Amino acid sequence: MNDDVPTMAGFTLLELLVVVSILASISFIAATNLQGVDREVDSQLERVELAEVAKAVRQFRADTGYFPKEGPFDYEVHPAAKFDLAQLPVYAPLSTADKQVWFDNAANLSQLTGVGIQSYMETFMPWTSAAARGWRGPYLDSSGEGYVDIGNIVTVSDNPVSGDSVDDVPAIFIGGEKRPQGVYFLSRRIHQQHVDYLNGEVGDLEWAGRPVLMFVEKNSRSIAERVVLVAMGANGEFDGYTVDCEPKVDDQVICIYAD
């Protein structure tokens, strides 16, 4: 028997570490590239969906002659205002101050979706074919709607007043099912889920994308000069926008001017 047959030498520990490092680097690069693609797809989705909200705002103005929350659709701000939350039973328990906070919240798109107020809107300014004027919403599909609780959303409110008693702000969520990095709002798609949560019947509330924010910028006479729509970007936070309607960080911004 020949005892001199050569044997295969195994990898040394150093060689194994080099191979593992190379594989880890390749995996990291692949994962990073995939994350980049995912973020870009998410960003494109936000742009498309935000454009649909902008279309709804323009149609609302074409039908009524006003932007949402402007003129007769304002709430106790100037003499022309006629919008009356007191006629909405679901909001009757709120104090006058809390109703103003609910109304002013930038995530509140109820005048576009009709969520909770559709019958009131149809009565308040009914569509008249002869005059081609009136509210004929909903202008946005509310099947994907949800609610925002005020209290930790004060950073995106036109009237930043902390009020944990104010909840159920109707919102439209876009940008995929992602939990924001910043603790700026609580959101849920189904109101009953919140009721069950309060009764201790379910676990944590589900997160549902990020709400579209609508800022109605008015002049000294309370006439809207433009509406600014914002979709929070990849960081899940409202970062603000410039006077020229440019996002400050990674938000999506669309401005609709009165002229």
Stockholm file with secondary structure:
# STOCKHOLM 1.0

chainA/1-259         MNDDVPTMAGFTLLELLVVVSILASISFIAATNLQGVDREVDSQLERVELAEVAKAVRQFRADTGYFPKEGPFDYEVHPAAKFDLAQLPVYAPLSTADKQVWFDNAANLSQLTGVGIQSYMETFMPWTSAAARGWRGPYLDSSGEGYVDIGNIVTVSDNPVSGDSVDDVPAIFIGGEKRPQGVYFLSRRIHQQHVDYLNGEVGDLEWAGRPVLMFVEKNSRSIAERVVLVAMGANGEFDGYTVDCEPKVDDQVICIYAD
#=GR chainA/1-259 SS CCTTCCCCCCCCHHHHHHHHHHHHHHHHHHHHHHHHHHHHHHHHHHHHHHHHHHHHHHHHHHHHSSCTTSGGGSCSSSTTCCCCGGGCGGGTTSCHHHHHHHHHBTTCCHHHHCTTTHHHHHHHSBCBTTTTBSBCCCCSCGGGEEEEETTSCGGGBSSCCCCTTCCCEEEEEESCSCCCSSCCCEEESCHHHHHHHHTTCSCSCCCCSEECEEEEEECTTSCEEEEEEEECCTTCSCCCBCTTSCBSSSCEEEEEECC
#=GC SS_cons         CCTTCCCCCCCCHHHHHHHHHHHHHHHHHHHHHHHHHHHHHHHHHHHHHHHHHHHHHHHHHHHHSSCTTSGGGSCSSSTTCCCCGGGCGGGTTSCHHHHHHHHHBTTCCHHHHCTTTHHHHHHHSBCBTTTTBSBCCCCSCGGGEEEEETTSCGGGBSSCCCCTTCCCEEEEEESCSCCCSSCCCEEESCHHHHHHHHTTCSCSCCCCSEECEEEEEECTTSCEEEEEEEECCTTCSCCCBCTTSCBSSSCEEEEEECC
//
